[in-house]
């Protein structure tokens, strides 16, 4: 009987241990079902990352039918020598208007020739050669069998990528050819100057109900690093003070956890991807936003039914999930060593969440409000012109990570503040903060340090 009791106790203990193991977290890989699920998640993430990166860098969404087929911009790129029109666009001209070249797409022989100064940077033929290598960020050339261009299209990377300063050569300063930096705002890119080269701007003039010279005047007003996404919605090319209504190209990194996208918060990141791919890049897809039916606020969009786009086949919608995933995976880049005063930045950190009250809106570590991160112009002591061009008539609280990468062209949506100190001075005055000269300087150093080291 004693032996039976011992056996029963051992059996009970074994059952208890088995039951405990079912409710106790196991080591990674110990549960076959959990391993299979985790592996599926990891595989899916890797696939979406690859697909999204390819879409961001290379997908035109079929927009070559507009840029090449309608505006015939490819003819201006190749020039009359290759069957196009005009002198053509040489690499020197292309780099001057902010186009960038991916060094990793170039064959070793061309890299060697560039470094030796043996490449003709004044010939459109060289530009065509770079397009054939798929080396011009954000631009795809479609070629005929004889080597001339049949059409051209653009990608997300045109505005939202640049290159590092790892490559230089005779006639090519650093920062024109290098390794890709996806998500960085290309503040050298002169979109207006590029579009102005198109031989047929009449469709744009018809859309806006103006003449072609007026279209060229508007495009010339943008300047480097700016683009007016709302122009084709409301037709407002200039502010009441006569300045261009174009806004600075924003970065597309550090967006994980950020709700609304763009300066004036039109919608989420995937919303804006669909908006731009369909209505700005002129790709072929589906887009729905009945807010654009408001003819009083969006006369151009309402007139052309831009809130109800349905192209078949749809070349955009199926690519939006992976594109969104890739964008959220792009981290804000850390500032270069020695680019800010660390001691001052540490003091600025305390001010940021204290006396300066910055975290009232720029909540760490998102550096914007979790949720509906919008404010009226009155709340931040500026005019409402750009806010009133958006559906909610508000400005978004912009994330601050990687602020150092897009200082060129100024700060705020339109670059109205030339320096970070100007921004700090504005808020000091707006909110009566009473910051000293030293405190303002410390805040600037802290802003330059973001994203701060863990």
Order of alpha helices (4+ residues) and beta strands (2+ residues): alpha-alpha-alpha-alpha-beta-alpha-alpha-beta-beta-alpha-beta-beta-beta-alpha-alpha-alpha-beta-alpha-beta-beta-beta-alpha-beta-alpha-beta-alpha-alpha-beta-beta-alpha-alpha
